[in-house]
Each structure stands twice: as structure tokens, then as C-alpha cells.
Amino acid sequence: MSLCINPNCPQPNHPDNSKNRFCTSCGSLLEIGRYRVRRLLSHQSGLGKVYEAYDQDRPKVIAVTEENPNTNTLPQQACLGEQSFQYRTKQGLVLYCTVMEQTATTKLELKRLKQQQPRVQSPNTKQLAPSLPENFISQSQQRHSVPLPKLFAMMLVSFGLLGLAALAARASLGGAALVPAVAVNFTFYPPGYRQIPEKKGKVDYFAYQEGKDSQGRTAEFNIAVLSTKYKWLSGSNEQIKYKNQIINVDDLRAKLEQQGIQTIMENPTEIISVGTAACEGTPQFEERTAFERAKQIQRLVKKLFFQEGSSVKDYRILNLGQFRPQQCQSHRNETTYQRSLIIIGVRKKSEGVNIDEALRNRLKNKSFADFKLKDYSLATGDKFKTIPSNL
């Protein structure tokens, strides 16, 4: 798989990218010098976006930002093996890229934390002069300086995203200022992660993707997880757990209005409120709970979107039922979204499109994050149905 790093690409993980030199969705070059980007490691690192990339079979880490990262610097010898360059997208946007070489000193950490990864050889700095394609503007092949926090942040990624606890232990032995100096918040996406969320305030937003019904008619669907910090209280269809607080659904209204949820959803013509429940109870109880949760979300959504000039004309409920992994472990979140508040926006509907079929096609073939449709009791075959709701 090849991932497009263009921040404006509508589908950076297009399945056809692995066969092409240019992104199928936006036309930007996929060959970043001699590197091919495989997956997103973090979008909250303080370094822009951090990707896993490969130079043939050698894993690298690339940080990509729209801002020039060259500010206060370290001595040159501190940055052995690091390479930086500018990259231009098809639309002309300039991105600043920094490559972190995984040196021999990282082998032990990588072996201990990621037994499945290949051994990494020390880079040969003489080999850091590839023939660069025309999308490169400039490149520095000599040792150079980078800001201290960013250097250590890159080292964290290169070392296999070590836990801060381990760093704190090392800091107590020889450098107590290490952890405060880094202050990096990594979001790690494991292999198999599908569409990556865009963080909009506290909302995890997944952009519009097309779904098709059995006749080839289409509609576009986006997904918003209203906040990964807000979770349904276990067994409840009215109360939500937020950190150590218990709140009601209506308490979210003001928070979502402040975040501009209508703008975030990008003018859908229809909103689908999604109900899910965890694996602890009986299927009948949890499926009923999921249905009641979907109705609660719909009441909230109507208050948010029911106003003059709103693009939303119709509402639906989707009850996915009980989350049912192979082994249910009580009180453990085995997937990010089994107790989350989720809404789906719909737009650009073909005439006569079967919304249920098109939505199921979108969620099955163009899923989001770690969500798997097959993990829910009412998501298969004829059980997958939305319920229209007139205003």
C-alpha cells in the first residue's frame, strides 16, 4: 500500500495507489524521492504528521509539516543521519519533510517492542544522494541542525514510540529535563487501521466517501465521532461518561454548538444517528440499548441542525446492535467506538439510490479507523437497516 501525503487529498489511502506512481485521488507523486509512505503513525506529534515509509525494504520515519521547522538549533553532530527536503503536491502546496534514519543503536529497542519488524542497518551517509524527481525543490544532504524538542520527538518515533514511563526512568538517572523538554503527544495507528480521522476540535471526523447500492447508484457518506472522550455509560441509554463525570446527552449540545458541528459535517442533506452497545450483556438487551442510544443521538442532532437555512432535510436511525468480538472481556474497550456517539452525514445521492445498501457498501469497503462492520450483531445481511424519521 502507498499513502499520499497531500493534506488536501480526498482519499490518500486509495487502493490503487500501490500500483501507481501518482495518487489516484489527487494526482500528487507517491514516490517521495526513493521513499514510499506506507501508513500514518501520528497526527498529534507536534511535528505535523509522522509517517512510516520505506526505502526499498528499509523502514524510515518521515515527519511532514506545512511550516518550515528550521528554528533554534542543536550542534550539527547531534543530527547524524537526518535528511530534509521540500516536496510539492500536484496543486503546488509546499511541504517540509524530515527523514529520521533508524540507526544500529535502535535495534535492541525495536526488537524488544516490535519483534515482527525487520532488523534495521545503520545508514550509509554516502548513499543519501538519490536521483530526485522534479517534485523536489531542494535537499540538504549534510548534517544539519534541528530544534531540540523535535529531535527528541523524532527519536521517540524512531525507537518504536517508546513509552514516556521508560523515558522518565532514564531521565531520573541522567537527565531529568528530558521528558518536560519533549512534551509530545503521539497518536499511534496500528497496522490494519483504515480511514484516518481528521481532528476537528474534539470531534474525530472522517471525510466523505462514496458508497454504491446493488444497482450502481451512489451516495457520499461522512462520519463524525462526537468525541472519543465521551462514552455511553455502561448499560445506559441516557447517561454519558466524560473522564470522571456523568452527564446527560443534552449537556453535549452547547459543547457541539461551540465546536461548529454543522460546519464540521460539511453540509449534509441527511443525518444518520448510529446506535452501538458493548459486548457484556445479552444480545437482546444490548441491541435494545443500542436502539435507544441512536434515538437519543437523533434528538440531540435535530436540536443542532433544525434551523432556518440548514442543509439537513431528513434524518435516519441506524442500530448496529451489540459489539461482539471473538472474546468478550468485560469493561474493556476492545475497539475505539463501541460506546461512542456517532453520526453519519449523507450528500450527493443518485436518484433512486438505496441508502441502506450504499451505506453498508461504504462502511464495509471503505471503513474508518479500527471499525469493522462484521463485529456488530445487526450489521449483516437484511439486519442492516436504517429507519427514516420525518421532522
Contacts in CASP RR format, 6 or more apart in sequence:
PFRMAT RR
TARGET T0000
AUTHOR 0000-0000-0000
METHOD contacts of the structure
MODEL  1
MSLCINPNCPQPNHPDNSKNRFCTSCGSLLEIGRYRVRRLLSHQSGLGKV
YEAYDQDRPKVIAVTEENPNTNTLPQQACLGEQSFQYRTKQGLVLYCTVM
EQTATTKLELKRLKQQQPRVQSPNTKQLAPSLPENFISQSQQRHSVPLPK
LFAMMLVSFGLLGLAALAARASLGGAALVPAVAVNFTFYPPGYRQIPEKK
GKVDYFAYQEGKDSQGRTAEFNIAVLSTKYKWLSGSNEQIKYKNQIINVD
DLRAKLEQQGIQTIMENPTEIISVGTAACEGTPQFEERTAFERAKQIQRL
VKKLFFQEGSSVKDYRILNLGQFRPQQCQSHRNETTYQRSLIIIGVRKKS
EGVNIDEALRNRLKNKSFADFKLKDYSLATGDKFKTIPSNL
1 13 0 8 1.000
1 15 0 8 1.000
1 17 0 8 1.000
1 18 0 8 1.000
1 38 0 8 1.000
1 39 0 8 1.000
2 17 0 8 1.000
2 18 0 8 1.000
2 20 0 8 1.000
2 30 0 8 1.000
2 36 0 8 1.000
2 37 0 8 1.000
2 38 0 8 1.000
3 12 0 8 1.000
3 13 0 8 1.000
3 17 0 8 1.000
3 37 0 8 1.000
3 38 0 8 1.000
3 39 0 8 1.000
3 40 0 8 1.000
3 51 0 8 1.000
4 12 0 8 1.000
4 13 0 8 1.000
4 14 0 8 1.000
4 17 0 8 1.000
4 23 0 8 1.000
4 25 0 8 1.000
4 26 0 8 1.000
4 28 0 8 1.000
4 30 0 8 1.000
4 37 0 8 1.000
5 12 0 8 1.000
5 28 0 8 1.000
5 32 0 8 1.000
5 37 0 8 1.000
5 49 0 8 1.000
5 51 0 8 1.000
5 62 0 8 1.000
5 64 0 8 1.000
5 87 0 8 1.000
5 95 0 8 1.000
5 97 0 8 1.000
6 12 0 8 1.000
6 23 0 8 1.000
6 26 0 8 1.000
6 28 0 8 1.000
6 89 0 8 1.000
6 90 0 8 1.000
6 91 0 8 1.000
6 93 0 8 1.000
7 49 0 8 1.000
7 66 0 8 1.000
7 93 0 8 1.000
7 95 0 8 1.000
8 26 0 8 1.000
8 89 0 8 1.000
8 91 0 8 1.000
8 93 0 8 1.000
9 23 0 8 1.000
9 25 0 8 1.000
9 26 0 8 1.000
9 28 0 8 1.000
10 25 0 8 1.000
10 26 0 8 1.000
10 207 0 8 1.000
10 208 0 8 1.000
11 24 0 8 1.000
11 25 0 8 1.000
11 209 0 8 1.000
12 23 0 8 1.000
12 25 0 8 1.000
12 196 0 8 1.000
13 194 0 8 1.000
13 195 0 8 1.000
13 196 0 8 1.000
14 23 0 8 1.000
14 24 0 8 1.000
14 25 0 8 1.000
16 24 0 8 1.000
17 23 0 8 1.000
17 24 0 8 1.000
17 30 0 8 1.000
20 30 0 8 1.000
21 29 0 8 1.000
21 30 0 8 1.000
21 31 0 8 1.000
22 28 0 8 1.000
22 29 0 8 1.000
22 30 0 8 1.000
22 90 0 8 1.000
23 29 0 8 1.000
23 30 0 8 1.000
23 90 0 8 1.000
26 89 0 8 1.000
26 90 0 8 1.000
26 91 0 8 1.000
27 90 0 8 1.000
28 89 0 8 1.000
28 90 0 8 1.000
28 91 0 8 1.000
28 135 0 8 1.000
29 90 0 8 1.000
29 133 0 8 1.000
29 135 0 8 1.000
30 36 0 8 1.000
30 37 0 8 1.000
31 133 0 8 1.000
32 53 0 8 1.000
32 62 0 8 1.000
32 87 0 8 1.000
32 97 0 8 1.000
33 130 0 8 1.000
33 132 0 8 1.000
33 133 0 8 1.000
33 136 0 8 1.000
34 55 0 8 1.000
34 56 0 8 1.000
34 130 0 8 1.000
35 53 0 8 1.000
35 54 0 8 1.000
35 55 0 8 1.000
35 60 0 8 1.000
35 62 0 8 1.000
35 99 0 8 1.000
36 53 0 8 1.000
36 54 0 8 1.000
37 51 0 8 1.000
37 52 0 8 1.000
37 53 0 8 1.000
37 62 0 8 1.000
38 51 0 8 1.000
38 52 0 8 1.000
38 53 0 8 1.000
38 54 0 8 1.000
39 51 0 8 1.000
39 52 0 8 1.000
39 189 0 8 1.000
39 191 0 8 1.000
39 193 0 8 1.000
40 49 0 8 1.000
40 50 0 8 1.000
40 51 0 8 1.000
40 52 0 8 1.000
40 189 0 8 1.000
40 193 0 8 1.000
40 196 0 8 1.000
41 50 0 8 1.000
41 51 0 8 1.000
41 52 0 8 1.000
41 61 0 8 1.000
41 157 0 8 1.000
41 161 0 8 1.000
41 186 0 8 1.000
41 188 0 8 1.000
41 189 0 8 1.000
42 49 0 8 1.000
42 50 0 8 1.000
42 157 0 8 1.000
42 186 0 8 1.000
42 187 0 8 1.000
42 188 0 8 1.000
42 189 0 8 1.000
43 49 0 8 1.000
43 50 0 8 1.000
43 187 0 8 1.000
43 196 0 8 1.000
43 199 0 8 1.000
44 185 0 8 1.000
44 186 0 8 1.000
44 187 0 8 1.000
44 199 0 8 1.000
45 63 0 8 1.000
45 153 0 8 1.000
45 157 0 8 1.000
45 184 0 8 1.000
45 185 0 8 1.000
45 186 0 8 1.000
45 187 0 8 1.000
46 150 0 8 1.000
46 153 0 8 1.000
46 184 0 8 1.000
46 185 0 8 1.000
47 63 0 8 1.000
47 65 0 8 1.000
47 69 0 8 1.000
47 98 0 8 1.000
47 150 0 8 1.000
47 153 0 8 1.000
47 154 0 8 1.000
47 184 0 8 1.000
48 63 0 8 1.000
48 64 0 8 1.000
48 65 0 8 1.000
49 63 0 8 1.000
49 64 0 8 1.000
49 65 0 8 1.000
50 61 0 8 1.000
50 62 0 8 1.000
50 63 0 8 1.000
50 64 0 8 1.000
50 157 0 8 1.000
50 186 0 8 1.000
51 61 0 8 1.000
51 62 0 8 1.000
51 63 0 8 1.000
51 64 0 8 1.000
52 59 0 8 1.000
52 60 0 8 1.000
52 61 0 8 1.000
53 59 0 8 1.000
53 60 0 8 1.000
53 61 0 8 1.000
53 62 0 8 1.000
53 99 0 8 1.000
54 60 0 8 1.000
57 118 0 8 1.000
58 102 0 8 1.000
58 120 0 8 1.000
58 121 0 8 1.000
59 102 0 8 1.000
59 117 0 8 1.000
59 118 0 8 1.000
59 120 0 8 1.000
60 99 0 8 1.000
60 100 0 8 1.000
60 101 0 8 1.000
60 102 0 8 1.000
61 99 0 8 1.000
61 100 0 8 1.000
61 102 0 8 1.000
61 154 0 8 1.000
61 157 0 8 1.000
61 158 0 8 1.000
62 97 0 8 1.000
62 98 0 8 1.000
62 99 0 8 1.000
62 100 0 8 1.000
63 69 0 8 1.000
63 97 0 8 1.000
63 98 0 8 1.000
63 100 0 8 1.000
63 150 0 8 1.000
63 154 0 8 1.000
63 157 0 8 1.000
64 87 0 8 1.000
64 95 0 8 1.000
64 96 0 8 1.000
64 97 0 8 1.000
65 95 0 8 1.000
65 96 0 8 1.000
66 93 0 8 1.000
66 94 0 8 1.000
66 95 0 8 1.000
66 96 0 8 1.000
67 96 0 8 1.000
68 96 0 8 1.000
69 96 0 8 1.000
69 98 0 8 1.000
69 146 0 8 1.000
69 147 0 8 1.000
69 150 0 8 1.000
70 145 0 8 1.000
70 146 0 8 1.000
71 147 0 8 1.000
72 147 0 8 1.000
72 148 0 8 1.000
73 145 0 8 1.000
73 146 0 8 1.000
73 147 0 8 1.000
74 145 0 8 1.000
74 146 0 8 1.000
74 147 0 8 1.000
74 148 0 8 1.000
74 151 0 8 1.000
75 145 0 8 1.000
76 143 0 8 1.000
76 144 0 8 1.000
76 145 0 8 1.000
77 143 0 8 1.000
78 145 0 8 1.000
78 151 0 8 1.000
79 143 0 8 1.000
79 144 0 8 1.000
79 145 0 8 1.000
79 146 0 8 1.000
79 151 0 8 1.000
80 101 0 8 1.000
80 103 0 8 1.000
80 125 0 8 1.000
80 143 0 8 1.000
81 100 0 8 1.000
81 101 0 8 1.000
81 103 0 8 1.000
81 123 0 8 1.000
81 125 0 8 1.000
81 128 0 8 1.000
81 143 0 8 1.000
82 98 0 8 1.000
82 99 0 8 1.000
82 100 0 8 1.000
82 101 0 8 1.000
82 143 0 8 1.000
82 144 0 8 1.000
82 146 0 8 1.000
82 154 0 8 1.000
83 98 0 8 1.000
83 99 0 8 1.000
83 101 0 8 1.000
83 128 0 8 1.000
83 139 0 8 1.000
83 140 0 8 1.000
83 141 0 8 1.000
84 96 0 8 1.000
84 97 0 8 1.000
84 98 0 8 1.000
84 99 0 8 1.000
84 139 0 8 1.000
84 140 0 8 1.000
84 144 0 8 1.000
85 97 0 8 1.000
85 132 0 8 1.000
85 136 0 8 1.000
85 137 0 8 1.000
85 138 0 8 1.000
85 139 0 8 1.000
85 140 0 8 1.000
86 94 0 8 1.000
86 95 0 8 1.000
86 96 0 8 1.000
86 97 0 8 1.000
86 136 0 8 1.000
86 137 0 8 1.000
86 138 0 8 1.000
86 139 0 8 1.000
87 94 0 8 1.000
87 95 0 8 1.000
87 96 0 8 1.000
87 97 0 8 1.000
87 135 0 8 1.000
87 136 0 8 1.000
87 137 0 8 1.000
88 94 0 8 1.000
88 95 0 8 1.000
88 135 0 8 1.000
88 136 0 8 1.000
88 137 0 8 1.000
89 95 0 8 1.000
94 137 0 8 1.000
98 146 0 8 1.000
98 150 0 8 1.000
98 154 0 8 1.000
100 154 0 8 1.000
100 155 0 8 1.000
100 157 0 8 1.000
100 158 0 8 1.000
101 123 0 8 1.000
101 158 0 8 1.000
102 110 0 8 1.000
102 120 0 8 1.000
102 123 0 8 1.000
102 158 0 8 1.000
103 120 0 8 1.000
103 122 0 8 1.000
103 123 0 8 1.000
103 158 0 8 1.000
104 120 0 8 1.000
104 121 0 8 1.000
104 122 0 8 1.000
106 120 0 8 1.000
106 158 0 8 1.000
106 159 0 8 1.000
106 160 0 8 1.000
107 119 0 8 1.000
107 120 0 8 1.000
109 159 0 8 1.000
109 160 0 8 1.000
109 162 0 8 1.000
110 117 0 8 1.000
110 119 0 8 1.000
110 120 0 8 1.000
110 159 0 8 1.000
110 160 0 8 1.000
111 117 0 8 1.000
111 119 0 8 1.000
113 160 0 8 1.000
113 161 0 8 1.000
113 162 0 8 1.000
114 160 0 8 1.000
128 141 0 8 1.000
129 141 0 8 1.000
132 139 0 8 1.000
146 154 0 8 1.000
148 181 0 8 1.000
149 181 0 8 1.000
149 182 0 8 1.000
149 183 0 8 1.000
149 184 0 8 1.000
152 178 0 8 1.000
152 181 0 8 1.000
152 182 0 8 1.000
152 184 0 8 1.000
153 182 0 8 1.000
153 184 0 8 1.000
156 162 0 8 1.000
156 167 0 8 1.000
156 182 0 8 1.000
156 184 0 8 1.000
156 186 0 8 1.000
157 186 0 8 1.000
161 186 0 8 1.000
161 188 0 8 1.000
164 179 0 8 1.000
164 182 0 8 1.000
167 178 0 8 1.000
167 179 0 8 1.000
167 182 0 8 1.000
168 179 0 8 1.000
170 178 0 8 1.000
171 177 0 8 1.000
171 178 0 8 1.000
171 179 0 8 1.000
189 196 0 8 1.000
190 370 0 8 1.000
192 370 0 8 1.000
193 369 0 8 1.000
193 370 0 8 1.000
194 366 0 8 1.000
194 367 0 8 1.000
194 368 0 8 1.000
194 369 0 8 1.000
194 370 0 8 1.000
194 371 0 8 1.000
195 206 0 8 1.000
195 207 0 8 1.000
195 209 0 8 1.000
195 366 0 8 1.000
195 367 0 8 1.000
195 368 0 8 1.000
195 369 0 8 1.000
196 369 0 8 1.000
197 204 0 8 1.000
197 205 0 8 1.000
197 206 0 8 1.000
197 225 0 8 1.000
197 368 0 8 1.000
197 369 0 8 1.000
198 204 0 8 1.000
198 205 0 8 1.000
198 206 0 8 1.000
198 207 0 8 1.000
199 205 0 8 1.000
200 259 0 8 1.000
200 264 0 8 1.000
201 259 0 8 1.000
202 226 0 8 1.000
202 227 0 8 1.000
202 228 0 8 1.000
202 229 0 8 1.000
202 255 0 8 1.000
202 259 0 8 1.000
203 224 0 8 1.000
203 225 0 8 1.000
203 226 0 8 1.000
203 227 0 8 1.000
203 256 0 8 1.000
203 259 0 8 1.000
203 261 0 8 1.000
203 264 0 8 1.000
204 224 0 8 1.000
204 225 0 8 1.000
204 227 0 8 1.000
204 228 0 8 1.000
204 369 0 8 1.000
205 222 0 8 1.000
205 223 0 8 1.000
205 224 0 8 1.000
205 225 0 8 1.000
205 264 0 8 1.000
206 222 0 8 1.000
206 223 0 8 1.000
206 224 0 8 1.000
206 368 0 8 1.000
206 369 0 8 1.000
207 222 0 8 1.000
208 220 0 8 1.000
208 221 0 8 1.000
208 222 0 8 1.000
208 266 0 8 1.000
208 347 0 8 1.000
208 348 0 8 1.000
209 220 0 8 1.000
209 221 0 8 1.000
209 222 0 8 1.000
209 362 0 8 1.000
209 366 0 8 1.000
210 218 0 8 1.000
210 219 0 8 1.000
210 220 0 8 1.000
210 221 0 8 1.000
210 362 0 8 1.000
210 366 0 8 1.000
211 218 0 8 1.000
211 219 0 8 1.000
211 220 0 8 1.000
211 221 0 8 1.000
211 358 0 8 1.000
211 359 0 8 1.000
211 361 0 8 1.000
211 362 0 8 1.000
211 365 0 8 1.000
211 366 0 8 1.000
212 218 0 8 1.000
212 357 0 8 1.000
212 358 0 8 1.000
212 361 0 8 1.000
213 353 0 8 1.000
213 354 0 8 1.000
213 355 0 8 1.000
213 357 0 8 1.000
213 358 0 8 1.000
213 361 0 8 1.000
214 354 0 8 1.000
214 357 0 8 1.000
215 354 0 8 1.000
216 350 0 8 1.000
217 350 0 8 1.000
217 351 0 8 1.000
217 352 0 8 1.000
217 353 0 8 1.000
217 354 0 8 1.000
217 358 0 8 1.000
218 348 0 8 1.000
218 349 0 8 1.000
218 350 0 8 1.000
218 353 0 8 1.000
218 358 0 8 1.000
219 346 0 8 1.000
219 347 0 8 1.000
219 348 0 8 1.000
219 349 0 8 1.000
219 350 0 8 1.000
219 353 0 8 1.000
219 355 0 8 1.000
219 358 0 8 1.000
219 359 0 8 1.000
220 346 0 8 1.000
220 347 0 8 1.000
220 348 0 8 1.000
221 344 0 8 1.000
221 345 0 8 1.000
221 346 0 8 1.000
221 358 0 8 1.000
221 359 0 8 1.000
221 362 0 8 1.000
221 363 0 8 1.000
222 265 0 8 1.000
222 266 0 8 1.000
222 268 0 8 1.000
222 344 0 8 1.000
222 345 0 8 1.000
223 342 0 8 1.000
223 343 0 8 1.000
223 344 0 8 1.000
223 345 0 8 1.000
223 368 0 8 1.000
224 261 0 8 1.000
224 264 0 8 1.000
224 265 0 8 1.000
224 342 0 8 1.000
224 343 0 8 1.000
224 344 0 8 1.000
224 345 0 8 1.000
225 336 0 8 1.000
225 337 0 8 1.000
225 340 0 8 1.000
225 341 0 8 1.000
225 342 0 8 1.000
226 252 0 8 1.000
226 256 0 8 1.000
226 261 0 8 1.000
226 340 0 8 1.000
226 341 0 8 1.000
226 342 0 8 1.000
226 343 0 8 1.000
227 340 0 8 1.000
227 341 0 8 1.000
228 336 0 8 1.000
228 340 0 8 1.000
229 242 0 8 1.000
229 243 0 8 1.000
230 240 0 8 1.000
230 241 0 8 1.000
230 242 0 8 1.000
230 252 0 8 1.000
230 340 0 8 1.000
230 341 0 8 1.000
231 240 0 8 1.000
231 241 0 8 1.000
231 242 0 8 1.000
231 333 0 8 1.000
231 339 0 8 1.000
231 340 0 8 1.000
232 239 0 8 1.000
232 240 0 8 1.000
232 241 0 8 1.000
232 277 0 8 1.000
232 293 0 8 1.000
232 339 0 8 1.000
232 340 0 8 1.000
232 341 0 8 1.000
233 239 0 8 1.000
233 240 0 8 1.000
233 241 0 8 1.000
233 246 0 8 1.000
234 278 0 8 1.000
234 280 0 8 1.000
234 331 0 8 1.000
234 339 0 8 1.000
235 277 0 8 1.000
235 278 0 8 1.000
235 289 0 8 1.000
236 289 0 8 1.000
237 289 0 8 1.000
237 292 0 8 1.000
237 293 0 8 1.000
237 295 0 8 1.000
237 296 0 8 1.000
238 248 0 8 1.000
238 249 0 8 1.000
238 296 0 8 1.000
239 246 0 8 1.000
239 247 0 8 1.000
239 248 0 8 1.000
240 246 0 8 1.000
240 247 0 8 1.000
240 248 0 8 1.000
240 249 0 8 1.000
240 251 0 8 1.000
240 252 0 8 1.000
240 341 0 8 1.000
249 296 0 8 1.000
249 297 0 8 1.000
249 299 0 8 1.000
249 300 0 8 1.000
249 341 0 8 1.000
250 300 0 8 1.000
252 300 0 8 1.000
252 341 0 8 1.000
253 300 0 8 1.000
253 303 0 8 1.000
253 304 0 8 1.000
256 300 0 8 1.000
256 304 0 8 1.000
257 304 0 8 1.000
261 304 0 8 1.000
262 304 0 8 1.000
262 305 0 8 1.000
262 310 0 8 1.000
265 271 0 8 1.000
265 343 0 8 1.000
265 345 0 8 1.000
266 347 0 8 1.000
267 311 0 8 1.000
267 347 0 8 1.000
268 311 0 8 1.000
268 312 0 8 1.000
268 345 0 8 1.000
268 346 0 8 1.000
268 347 0 8 1.000
269 311 0 8 1.000
269 312 0 8 1.000
269 313 0 8 1.000
269 314 0 8 1.000
269 346 0 8 1.000
269 347 0 8 1.000
269 349 0 8 1.000
270 312 0 8 1.000
270 313 0 8 1.000
270 314 0 8 1.000
270 315 0 8 1.000
270 316 0 8 1.000
270 345 0 8 1.000
270 346 0 8 1.000
270 347 0 8 1.000
270 349 0 8 1.000
270 355 0 8 1.000
271 298 0 8 1.000
271 301 0 8 1.000
271 305 0 8 1.000
271 312 0 8 1.000
271 314 0 8 1.000
271 315 0 8 1.000
271 316 0 8 1.000
271 343 0 8 1.000
271 344 0 8 1.000
271 345 0 8 1.000
271 346 0 8 1.000
272 315 0 8 1.000
272 316 0 8 1.000
272 317 0 8 1.000
272 318 0 8 1.000
272 343 0 8 1.000
272 344 0 8 1.000
272 345 0 8 1.000
272 346 0 8 1.000
272 359 0 8 1.000
272 386 0 8 1.000
273 294 0 8 1.000
273 295 0 8 1.000
273 297 0 8 1.000
273 298 0 8 1.000
273 301 0 8 1.000
273 315 0 8 1.000
273 316 0 8 1.000
273 317 0 8 1.000
273 318 0 8 1.000
273 342 0 8 1.000
273 343 0 8 1.000
274 294 0 8 1.000
274 297 0 8 1.000
274 318 0 8 1.000
274 320 0 8 1.000
274 342 0 8 1.000
274 343 0 8 1.000
274 344 0 8 1.000
275 290 0 8 1.000
275 291 0 8 1.000
275 293 0 8 1.000
275 294 0 8 1.000
275 297 0 8 1.000
275 317 0 8 1.000
275 318 0 8 1.000
275 319 0 8 1.000
275 320 0 8 1.000
275 321 0 8 1.000
275 342 0 8 1.000
276 290 0 8 1.000
276 293 0 8 1.000
276 320 0 8 1.000
276 321 0 8 1.000
276 322 0 8 1.000
276 323 0 8 1.000
276 337 0 8 1.000
276 338 0 8 1.000
276 339 0 8 1.000
276 340 0 8 1.000
276 342 0 8 1.000
276 376 0 8 1.000
277 286 0 8 1.000
277 287 0 8 1.000
277 289 0 8 1.000
277 290 0 8 1.000
277 293 0 8 1.000
277 321 0 8 1.000
277 322 0 8 1.000
277 323 0 8 1.000
277 338 0 8 1.000
277 339 0 8 1.000
278 286 0 8 1.000
278 322 0 8 1.000
278 323 0 8 1.000
278 338 0 8 1.000
278 339 0 8 1.000
279 286 0 8 1.000
279 322 0 8 1.000
279 323 0 8 1.000
279 324 0 8 1.000
279 325 0 8 1.000
279 328 0 8 1.000
279 334 0 8 1.000
279 338 0 8 1.000
280 286 0 8 1.000
280 328 0 8 1.000
280 330 0 8 1.000
280 331 0 8 1.000
281 322 0 8 1.000
283 322 0 8 1.000
283 324 0 8 1.000
283 377 0 8 1.000
286 321 0 8 1.000
286 322 0 8 1.000
286 377 0 8 1.000
287 319 0 8 1.000
287 321 0 8 1.000
287 322 0 8 1.000
287 377 0 8 1.000
287 378 0 8 1.000
290 319 0 8 1.000
290 320 0 8 1.000
290 321 0 8 1.000
290 322 0 8 1.000
290 378 0 8 1.000
291 317 0 8 1.000
291 319 0 8 1.000
291 321 0 8 1.000
293 341 0 8 1.000
294 317 0 8 1.000
294 318 0 8 1.000
294 319 0 8 1.000
295 317 0 8 1.000
297 341 0 8 1.000
297 342 0 8 1.000
297 343 0 8 1.000
298 315 0 8 1.000
298 317 0 8 1.000
298 389 0 8 1.000
301 315 0 8 1.000
301 343 0 8 1.000
302 315 0 8 1.000
302 391 0 8 1.000
305 312 0 8 1.000
306 312 0 8 1.000
306 391 0 8 1.000
314 388 0 8 1.000
314 389 0 8 1.000
314 390 0 8 1.000
315 388 0 8 1.000
315 389 0 8 1.000
315 391 0 8 1.000
316 355 0 8 1.000
316 386 0 8 1.000
316 387 0 8 1.000
316 388 0 8 1.000
316 389 0 8 1.000
317 386 0 8 1.000
317 387 0 8 1.000
317 389 0 8 1.000
318 344 0 8 1.000
318 359 0 8 1.000
318 385 0 8 1.000
318 386 0 8 1.000
318 387 0 8 1.000
319 378 0 8 1.000
319 387 0 8 1.000
320 373 0 8 1.000
320 376 0 8 1.000
320 377 0 8 1.000
320 378 0 8 1.000
320 379 0 8 1.000
321 376 0 8 1.000
321 377 0 8 1.000
321 378 0 8 1.000
321 379 0 8 1.000
322 376 0 8 1.000
322 377 0 8 1.000
322 378 0 8 1.000
323 334 0 8 1.000
323 335 0 8 1.000
323 338 0 8 1.000
323 375 0 8 1.000
323 376 0 8 1.000
324 375 0 8 1.000
324 376 0 8 1.000
324 377 0 8 1.000
325 334 0 8 1.000
325 335 0 8 1.000
325 375 0 8 1.000
328 334 0 8 1.000
333 339 0 8 1.000
335 370 0 8 1.000
335 371 0 8 1.000
335 372 0 8 1.000
335 375 0 8 1.000
336 369 0 8 1.000
336 370 0 8 1.000
336 371 0 8 1.000
337 369 0 8 1.000
337 370 0 8 1.000
337 371 0 8 1.000
344 359 0 8 1.000
346 355 0 8 1.000
346 359 0 8 1.000
349 355 0 8 1.000
355 386 0 8 1.000
356 384 0 8 1.000
356 385 0 8 1.000
356 386 0 8 1.000
359 386 0 8 1.000
360 373 0 8 1.000
360 379 0 8 1.000
360 381 0 8 1.000
360 384 0 8 1.000
363 371 0 8 1.000
363 373 0 8 1.000
363 379 0 8 1.000
364 373 0 8 1.000
367 373 0 8 1.000
373 379 0 8 1.000
373 380 0 8 1.000
374 380 0 8 1.000
377 383 0 8 1.000
378 384 0 8 1.000
END
